[in-house]
Each structure stands twice: as structure tokens, then as C-alpha cells.
Amino acid sequence: MYAKQLQYDDLSQMLLEEATKEYDNRLKRYRLSGLPAERELHDDERLELREAMMKGYVEMAELNLQIAEEFSYAEHEAQHVVERLLIGG
């Protein structure tokens, strides 16, 4: 159980870092595009948006992990059925 929690923590941290990088990259591309903007985000608004995105990615990571664990059995069973059909047994 501890190893699974450790993996989840590592995965959460990795997703958090990826979300942060993606946000930063999109912001840079937007600024470099030269497109007129209705308004620029202020630093505090950017930080709020960034924190909300990070929180959402972490929350979804937990949900996605639960879904993956629940459907792991179904995937294993499907593979077993296909193998039986191929072997003919």
C-alpha cells in the first residue's frame, strides 16, 4: 500500500510539473503570436489560474488512477479471453 501511495505521489508531482510547463508554454506562444489581446492577465490572475489548473490536474490524477485500477481486471480478463480464443481452448 505504501509503494502505491509513493507511486501516486510521484505521479501527482510529475503531472503537476507537466501542467505547469504546458501552461507556461501556452502563455509564451500566446505572447509571441502577436495577436491583439482584449486584456492581459495580471500577475495575480495568472497565479490564480495556474493554481487552479494544478489543483485540477492533481484531482484528476487521483480519479484517473482509481479508474485505471478498477478497469485493470477487465483488461486482464479481455486479454485472457482473446488468448483462449486464439489457442482454441
Secondary structure as a PSIPRED ss2 file (coil, helix, strand):
# PSIPRED VFORMAT (PSIPRED V4.0)

   1 M C   1.000  0.000  0.000
   2 Y H   0.000  1.000  0.000
   3 A H   0.000  1.000  0.000
   4 K H   0.000  1.000  0.000
   5 Q H   0.000  1.000  0.000
   6 L H   0.000  1.000  0.000
   7 Q H   0.000  1.000  0.000
   8 Y H   0.000  1.000  0.000
   9 D H   0.000  1.000  0.000
  10 D H   0.000  1.000  0.000
  11 L H   0.000  1.000  0.000
  12 S H   0.000  1.000  0.000
  13 Q H   0.000  1.000  0.000
  14 M H   0.000  1.000  0.000
  15 L H   0.000  1.000  0.000
  16 L H   0.000  1.000  0.000
  17 E H   0.000  1.000  0.000
  18 E H   0.000  1.000  0.000
  19 A H   0.000  1.000  0.000
  20 T H   0.000  1.000  0.000
  21 K H   0.000  1.000  0.000
  22 E H   0.000  1.000  0.000
  23 Y H   0.000  1.000  0.000
  24 D H   0.000  1.000  0.000
  25 N H   0.000  1.000  0.000
  26 R H   0.000  1.000  0.000
  27 L H   0.000  1.000  0.000
  28 K H   0.000  1.000  0.000
  29 R H   0.000  1.000  0.000
  30 Y H   0.000  1.000  0.000
  31 R H   0.000  1.000  0.000
  32 L H   0.000  1.000  0.000
  33 S H   0.000  1.000  0.000
  34 G C   1.000  0.000  0.000
  35 L C   1.000  0.000  0.000
  36 P C   1.000  0.000  0.000
  37 A C   1.000  0.000  0.000
  38 E C   1.000  0.000  0.000
  39 R C   1.000  0.000  0.000
  40 E C   1.000  0.000  0.000
  41 L C   1.000  0.000  0.000
  42 H C   1.000  0.000  0.000
  43 D H   0.000  1.000  0.000
  44 D H   0.000  1.000  0.000
  45 E H   0.000  1.000  0.000
  46 R H   0.000  1.000  0.000
  47 L H   0.000  1.000  0.000
  48 E H   0.000  1.000  0.000
  49 L H   0.000  1.000  0.000
  50 R H   0.000  1.000  0.000
  51 E H   0.000  1.000  0.000
  52 A H   0.000  1.000  0.000
  53 M H   0.000  1.000  0.000
  54 M H   0.000  1.000  0.000
  55 K H   0.000  1.000  0.000
  56 G H   0.000  1.000  0.000
  57 Y H   0.000  1.000  0.000
  58 V H   0.000  1.000  0.000
  59 E H   0.000  1.000  0.000
  60 M H   0.000  1.000  0.000
  61 A H   0.000  1.000  0.000
  62 E H   0.000  1.000  0.000
  63 L H   0.000  1.000  0.000
  64 N H   0.000  1.000  0.000
  65 L H   0.000  1.000  0.000
  66 Q H   0.000  1.000  0.000
  67 I H   0.000  1.000  0.000
  68 A H   0.000  1.000  0.000
  69 E H   0.000  1.000  0.000
  70 E H   0.000  1.000  0.000
  71 F H   0.000  1.000  0.000
  72 S H   0.000  1.000  0.000
  73 Y H   0.000  1.000  0.000
  74 A H   0.000  1.000  0.000
  75 E H   0.000  1.000  0.000
  76 H H   0.000  1.000  0.000
  77 E H   0.000  1.000  0.000
  78 A H   0.000  1.000  0.000
  79 Q H   0.000  1.000  0.000
  80 H H   0.000  1.000  0.000
  81 V H   0.000  1.000  0.000
  82 V H   0.000  1.000  0.000
  83 E H   0.000  1.000  0.000
  84 R H   0.000  1.000  0.000
  85 L H   0.000  1.000  0.000
  86 L H   0.000  1.000  0.000
  87 I H   0.000  1.000  0.000
  88 G C   1.000  0.000  0.000
  89 G C   1.000  0.000  0.000
